[in-house]
Amino acid sequence: MHSLHKLLPALTIAVLLCGTAFADVQFQQITFAEAQTQAQAQHKFIMVDVYTDWCYWCKVLDKQTYSAKDVGDYAGANFISVKINAEKGDGVPFAQTNGVHGYPTIIFFDADGKEVDRVVGYQPAETFLVSLQTARAGGISGLEKSAAEHPTNPGVLYTLGEKYAEKGDTARAFPYFRSVVQYDAGNSRHLAEQAAIMLATAANEAGDAAPLQKYINDYPASEGVVQAHMLLTKSYLLSGDTIHAEQHFQSLVALKPHDAGMYNNYAWSCAQAKINLMNALVYADSAIALAADKSEKASYIDTKAAVLFSQGNYKEAITTEKLALASVDHDEKNARLVSGLKNTLSKYERAAQQN
């Protein structure tokens, strides 16, 4: 990779200088060339947080990770920190040049502008601190060295496993995740639950659902329980086991009773699999009742029509699809949705004529 000061000599980094969101990590309003000058003079590395205004996890990173004292202390001592909006001004070519496709993306550079590591997505403070230390040590090779020196440190092990997982190298990642589960005894650092859901998800994709069920039993209060129930619901539904699919879906309902999208997705899955259709109608109605706006409501009514069609109730499916069309504004914003609804209506009408 070429030095960024050659590619983007006038790059201006957009930052926030006030408020409490960045009370500990101090982001500077300087160009990348100026950041390099400071890094060289102070013998530091450079941290660039690439974000967007609409990115939810970018805001969580600001609030929960950058505000942590340990993160702020380490970043201040070892990095020149800047922020860039990937959708504004010079941020657009910066994101393109550096291959940024997801947000947040935090890229670490040495003082010469050479990338040494990056983090894609949100990390809690403890994990991000290890990522900072990894970057400062020179990237994944430095982390391997740290793991060899501290073979029972779950923070180091998890970050290393995550790095390999990001590269698609599960053969190297999973042994580290298993060690995290072993050494984060009692999930005291909340890393065991993160490693366990990675392992259980992979096992489920390979046809073994037992680890996901064990995850639910072992970590009942973790955020990953929702993901585990969702995956099990889908797996059982696809296998035709409606009893277990319903059990896990009802667990989801207990956890997220007002999640319209969850009801809709399950109803749609039932329609596609052509099973559990009576319950699917109930869930489609629940989604419709919880819809936040007209377009969302139209999409959920479309799902109800799909369930009716799968039941062979063509006449009511047609009536319901027409209701979906009538529920949404026919304007430029909804052009794609309206086109899809019209195509589906035509499909239902053809099927009704043939039957």
Secondary structure, 3 states (H helix, E strand, C coil): CCCHHHHCCCCECCCCCCCCCCCCCCECCCEHHHHHHHHHHHCCEEEEEEECCCCHHHHHHHHHHCCCHHHHHHHHHHEEEEEEECCCCCHHHHHHHCCCCCCCEEEEECCCCCEEEEEECCCCHHHHHHHHHHHHCCCHHHHHHHHHHCCCCHHHHHHHHHHHHHCCCHHHHHHHHHHHHHHCHHHCCCCHHHHHHHHHHHHHHCCCCHHHHHHHHHCCCCCHHHHHHHHHHHHHHHCCCHHHHHHHHHHHHHHCCCCHHHHHHHHHHHHHHCCCHHHHHHHHHHHHHHCCCHHHHHHHHHHHHHHHHHCCCHHHHHHHHHHHHHCCCCCHHHHHHHHHHHHHHHHHHHHHHHC
